[in-house]
Amino acid sequence: MVTKESIARDMTRLFIWYPLRWFIAILPIPLGFDIFRVLGKIHYYLSGGKREIIIRNMTLGLQGSTGEPPSRKLVQKYFETHYINQLLIFFFPRLNRNMITRHHIFRNLDKLDAALSRGRGCILVHPHFGPLHLSLFHLGLLGYNVNQVGYLRKPLGLSQIGEKVSFRLRKKYEAMIPARIIQGNEFLRPAFEHLRNNGILMMTGDGTGMGEFLGKFQAFPLLAQRMLFPLGPARLAQKTKSSLLAMFTIEDRKSNRYLTVIEDDVSDESVCEPEESTRNFAKLFESYLERYPGLWHFWDEFKDGGLLV
């Protein structure tokens, strides 16, 4: 979610990082998730302008597939997802291999193991969907040799409180992830080397957001529109002959946990060009977006953020 700098935002930052962060540290983790959802609901009710943008963009995207405008509950889910994704890092000091399975599980982890058995590495391409770092953290705890291509940058115009409090502390917490974060705006030689060593590389398949586009993009159909998708993951898989598995983190209501689903390889290295692999990912992404639209992070940029062509 793109938010503007303001005195109100700085006051919210101070509340969240001091004292809410300390309070969350001593609460049971499920209760922490509930508090993040409440923050999302409060933002939904107080942010009229942002709420209308989300309603408009969800309507544009979803009416073509469902025929109905988004419900209030669905729009609230978008705001709740934002706070869970942003504040999940408060749990990092407490997450270990046993505890994380109470809050997150994998489906089809055997597909990842099968891909690694080929000895050429594996790229897990995923959208900004659900709690972004949860699957990365879990794979690291399980002992997988996993890296993430990320893009932690200081936003232009960030306030002093934003820089000295939230940005500084966020870097500190993200350093607790048991995986290396490779900066996507730098030379990707470490990513090539990691895959050649049969490592796992996680990459986002829907861009970086914030109106920035790193690398080459191409438009593909999505929700009766045409959206720009990065070709980088598929091109890297082609160059390294690595597997390219799609991955999506959703909510498992039965177990009240987040569930990361690993799908089949979206490419066939013998015939599949990067454009076709990316098209296959876009089709899979569309199927998840239709079923779980409130988990996607980029609805506020869908129409006016340059994602559509």
C-alpha positions as CSV (number, residue, x, y, z in Angstrom):
1,M,0.0,0.0,0.0
2,V,1.3,3.4,-1.0
3,T,0.8,6.0,1.8
4,K,1.6,9.7,2.0
5,E,3.8,11.3,4.6
6,S,2.0,13.4,7.2
7,I,2.0,14.3,10.9
8,A,-0.8,11.7,11.5
9,R,1.3,9.0,9.9
10,D,4.3,9.9,12.0
11,M,2.2,9.7,15.1
12,T,0.9,6.3,14.0
13,R,4.5,5.2,13.5
14,L,5.5,6.2,17.0
15,F,2.6,4.4,18.4
16,I,3.2,1.2,16.4
17,W,7.0,1.0,17.1
18,Y,6.7,2.4,20.7
19,P,4.8,1.0,22.6
20,L,2.8,-1.4,20.4
21,R,5.9,-3.3,19.3
22,W,6.9,-3.9,22.9
23,F,3.3,-5.0,23.8
24,I,3.2,-7.5,20.8
25,A,6.5,-9.0,22.0
26,I,4.8,-10.4,25.2
27,L,1.5,-11.3,23.8
28,P,0.6,-14.7,22.2
29,I,1.2,-14.6,18.5
30,P,-2.4,-15.3,17.5
31,L,-3.5,-12.3,19.6
32,G,-0.9,-10.2,17.8
33,F,-2.4,-11.2,14.4
34,D,-5.8,-10.1,15.8
35,I,-4.4,-6.7,16.8
36,F,-2.9,-6.2,13.3
37,R,-6.3,-7.0,11.8
38,V,-8.0,-4.4,14.1
39,L,-5.4,-1.8,12.9
40,G,-6.4,-2.6,9.4
41,K,-10.1,-2.2,10.1
42,I,-9.4,1.2,11.8
43,H,-7.4,2.3,8.7
44,Y,-10.3,1.2,6.5
45,Y,-12.8,3.4,8.4
46,L,-10.5,6.4,8.8
47,S,-9.0,6.5,5.3
48,G,-11.9,7.5,3.0
49,G,-9.7,8.4,0.0
50,K,-7.6,5.3,0.1
51,R,-10.7,3.2,0.7
52,E,-12.4,4.6,-2.4
53,I,-9.3,3.9,-4.5
54,I,-9.3,0.3,-3.4
55,I,-13.1,-0.1,-4.1
56,R,-12.7,1.5,-7.6
57,N,-9.7,-0.7,-8.5
58,M,-11.1,-3.9,-7.1
59,T,-14.4,-3.2,-9.0
60,L,-12.4,-2.7,-12.2
61,G,-10.5,-5.9,-11.7
62,L,-13.1,-8.2,-10.2
63,Q,-16.4,-7.3,-12.0
64,G,-15.1,-8.9,-15.2
65,S,-14.7,-12.2,-13.4
66,T,-17.4,-12.2,-10.7
67,G,-19.8,-9.7,-12.1
68,E,-20.2,-8.0,-8.7
69,P,-18.4,-5.1,-6.9
70,P,-16.2,-5.9,-3.9
71,S,-17.9,-6.3,-0.5
72,R,-17.0,-4.2,2.5
73,K,-15.5,-7.3,4.1
74,L,-13.3,-7.9,1.1
75,V,-11.9,-4.3,1.1
76,Q,-11.3,-4.5,4.8
77,K,-9.3,-7.7,4.2
78,Y,-7.0,-5.7,1.9
79,F,-6.2,-3.2,4.8
80,E,-5.8,-6.1,7.3
81,T,-3.4,-7.8,5.0
82,H,-1.3,-4.6,4.7
83,Y,-0.8,-4.4,8.5
84,I,-0.1,-8.2,8.9
85,N,2.5,-8.0,6.1
86,Q,4.2,-4.9,7.5
87,L,4.2,-5.8,11.2
88,L,4.8,-9.6,10.9
89,I,8.4,-8.8,11.6
90,F,7.6,-8.2,15.3
91,F,7.2,-12.0,15.6
92,F,10.6,-12.8,14.1
93,P,12.6,-12.8,17.4
94,R,10.2,-15.6,18.7
95,L,9.8,-17.7,15.6
96,N,11.6,-21.0,15.6
97,R,11.2,-24.3,13.7
98,N,8.6,-25.7,16.1
99,M,6.6,-22.5,16.7
100,I,6.3,-21.3,13.1
101,T,4.2,-24.4,12.1
102,R,1.5,-23.2,14.4
103,H,1.0,-20.2,12.1
104,H,2.3,-21.3,8.7
105,I,2.5,-24.5,6.7
106,F,3.5,-25.6,3.2
107,R,1.6,-27.6,0.6
108,N,3.5,-29.5,-2.1
109,L,7.0,-29.1,-0.5
110,D,7.9,-32.3,-2.3
111,K,7.7,-30.4,-5.6
112,L,10.5,-28.1,-4.4
113,D,12.5,-31.1,-3.3
114,A,12.0,-32.7,-6.7
115,A,13.2,-29.6,-8.4
116,L,16.3,-29.4,-6.3
117,S,17.1,-33.1,-7.0
118,R,17.9,-32.0,-10.6
119,G,20.9,-30.1,-9.1
120,R,20.3,-26.8,-11.1
121,G,18.7,-24.7,-8.4
122,C,15.1,-23.5,-8.2
123,I,13.4,-20.1,-8.5
124,L,10.2,-19.7,-6.5
125,V,8.2,-16.9,-8.2
126,H,5.5,-15.4,-6.2
127,P,3.3,-12.2,-6.1
128,H,3.0,-9.7,-3.3
129,F,0.3,-11.9,-1.7
130,G,-0.4,-12.4,2.0
131,P,2.5,-12.1,4.6
132,L,5.4,-11.8,2.2
133,H,8.3,-13.0,4.4
134,L,6.5,-15.8,6.2
135,S,7.4,-18.5,3.6
136,L,11.0,-17.3,3.3
137,F,11.5,-17.3,7.0
138,H,10.0,-20.8,7.3
139,L,12.2,-22.3,4.5
140,G,15.2,-20.8,6.2
141,L,14.2,-22.4,9.5
142,L,13.7,-25.8,7.7
143,G,17.4,-25.6,6.6
144,Y,16.8,-24.9,2.9
145,N,19.6,-22.8,1.2
146,V,17.2,-20.0,0.3
147,N,17.8,-16.4,-0.9
148,Q,15.3,-13.7,-1.8
149,V,15.7,-11.0,-4.5
150,G,14.3,-8.0,-2.7
151,Y,14.3,-4.2,-2.9
152,L,14.4,-2.5,0.5
153,R,14.8,1.2,-0.4
154,K,14.2,4.3,1.5
155,P,11.2,6.0,0.0
156,L,11.7,9.5,-1.4
157,G,10.4,12.2,0.9
158,L,10.5,10.0,3.9
159,S,10.1,12.0,7.2
160,Q,12.8,12.0,9.9
161,I,10.6,9.8,12.1
162,G,10.0,7.5,9.2
163,E,13.7,7.2,8.5
164,K,15.1,7.1,12.1
165,V,12.3,4.9,13.6
166,S,10.4,2.6,11.2
167,F,13.0,2.3,8.3
168,R,15.9,1.8,10.7
169,L,14.1,-0.8,12.9
170,R,12.6,-2.6,9.9
171,K,16.1,-3.2,8.5
172,K,17.1,-4.6,12.0
173,Y,14.2,-7.0,12.1
174,E,14.5,-8.1,8.5
175,A,18.1,-9.0,9.2
176,M,16.7,-11.8,11.5
177,I,15.3,-13.7,8.5
178,P,17.4,-16.9,8.1
179,A,18.1,-16.1,4.5
180,R,20.1,-13.6,2.4
181,I,18.3,-10.7,0.7
182,I,19.9,-9.8,-2.6
183,Q,19.1,-6.3,-3.7
184,G,17.2,-6.3,-7.0
185,N,18.5,-3.0,-8.1
186,E,22.1,-4.2,-8.0
187,F,24.1,-6.6,-10.1
188,L,22.6,-10.1,-9.7
189,R,25.8,-12.1,-9.8
190,P,25.1,-13.5,-6.3
191,A,21.7,-14.8,-7.6
192,F,23.4,-16.6,-10.5
193,E,26.0,-18.2,-8.2
194,H,23.4,-19.2,-5.7
195,L,21.4,-21.1,-8.4
196,R,24.5,-22.7,-9.7
197,N,25.1,-24.0,-6.2
198,N,21.6,-25.6,-6.3
199,G,20.1,-23.0,-4.1
200,I,16.5,-21.7,-3.9
201,L,15.9,-18.1,-5.1
202,M,12.6,-16.4,-4.3
203,M,11.6,-13.6,-6.7
204,T,8.4,-11.5,-7.0
205,G,6.4,-12.1,-10.1
206,D,4.4,-8.9,-10.0
207,G,7.1,-6.3,-9.8
208,T,8.2,-4.0,-7.0
209,G,5.4,-1.6,-6.7
210,M,5.7,2.1,-5.7
211,G,5.7,3.0,-9.4
212,E,9.1,1.5,-10.0
213,F,10.0,-1.0,-12.7
214,L,13.3,-2.9,-12.4
215,G,14.3,-4.8,-15.5
216,K,12.2,-5.7,-18.5
217,F,8.4,-5.9,-18.3
218,Q,5.7,-7.1,-20.6
219,A,1.9,-6.9,-20.5
220,F,-0.2,-10.0,-20.2
221,P,-4.0,-10.5,-19.6
222,L,-5.2,-10.2,-16.0
223,L,-8.8,-9.8,-14.9
224,A,-10.0,-8.6,-18.3
225,Q,-7.2,-6.0,-18.2
226,R,-3.6,-6.0,-19.4
227,M,-1.0,-5.8,-16.6
228,L,2.8,-5.4,-16.7
229,F,4.7,-8.4,-15.4
230,P,8.5,-8.7,-15.0
231,L,10.3,-11.1,-17.3
232,G,13.3,-11.3,-14.9
233,P,12.4,-14.5,-13.0
234,A,11.7,-16.5,-16.3
235,R,14.8,-15.1,-18.0
236,L,17.0,-16.0,-15.1
237,A,15.5,-19.5,-15.0
238,Q,16.2,-19.9,-18.7
239,K,19.8,-18.7,-18.4
240,T,20.6,-21.0,-15.4
241,K,18.4,-23.9,-16.5
242,S,16.8,-23.7,-13.1
243,S,13.3,-24.9,-12.3
244,L,10.7,-22.1,-12.1
245,L,7.9,-22.9,-9.6
246,A,5.0,-20.6,-8.8
247,M,4.2,-20.1,-5.1
248,F,1.2,-18.4,-3.4
249,T,0.6,-17.8,0.3
250,I,-3.1,-17.9,1.3
251,E,-5.2,-18.3,4.4
252,D,-6.1,-21.9,5.5
253,R,-9.3,-21.3,7.4
254,K,-9.5,-24.9,8.6
255,S,-6.3,-24.7,10.6
256,N,-6.4,-20.9,11.1
257,R,-2.9,-20.7,9.6
258,Y,-1.3,-19.3,6.5
259,L,-0.7,-21.8,3.8
260,T,2.0,-21.5,1.1
261,V,1.1,-23.6,-2.0
262,I,3.9,-24.6,-4.3
263,E,2.6,-25.1,-7.9
264,D,4.1,-27.0,-10.8
265,D,6.9,-25.6,-12.9
266,V,5.5,-22.8,-15.1
267,S,8.2,-23.3,-17.8
268,D,9.4,-26.1,-19.9
269,E,13.1,-25.4,-20.5
270,S,13.1,-27.3,-23.8
271,V,10.5,-25.2,-25.5
272,C,9.3,-22.4,-23.2
273,E,10.5,-18.8,-23.7
274,P,10.5,-16.3,-20.9
275,E,7.4,-14.6,-22.3
276,E,5.5,-17.9,-22.2
277,S,6.7,-18.8,-18.7
278,T,5.6,-15.4,-17.5
279,R,2.2,-15.8,-19.2
280,N,1.8,-19.1,-17.4
281,F,2.6,-17.5,-14.1
282,A,0.1,-14.6,-14.8
283,K,-2.7,-17.2,-15.5
284,L,-2.0,-18.9,-12.2
285,F,-1.8,-15.6,-10.4
286,E,-5.2,-14.6,-11.9
287,S,-6.8,-17.8,-10.5
288,Y,-5.6,-17.0,-7.0
289,L,-6.5,-13.4,-7.3
290,E,-10.1,-14.2,-8.2
291,R,-10.3,-16.5,-5.1
292,Y,-8.4,-14.4,-2.6
293,P,-8.4,-10.8,-3.8
294,G,-8.0,-9.3,-0.4
295,L,-4.5,-10.8,0.0
296,W,-2.9,-8.8,-2.9
297,H,-0.8,-5.8,-1.9
298,F,-1.0,-3.7,-5.1
299,W,-4.7,-2.9,-5.5
300,D,-4.1,0.7,-4.8
301,E,-1.6,0.8,-7.7
302,F,-3.7,-1.4,-10.1
303,K,-5.2,1.4,-12.2
304,D,-3.1,4.6,-11.5
305,G,0.2,3.1,-10.4
306,G,1.3,2.2,-13.9
307,L,0.6,-1.6,-13.6
308,L,-2.1,-1.5,-16.4
309,V,-1.4,-0.7,-20.0
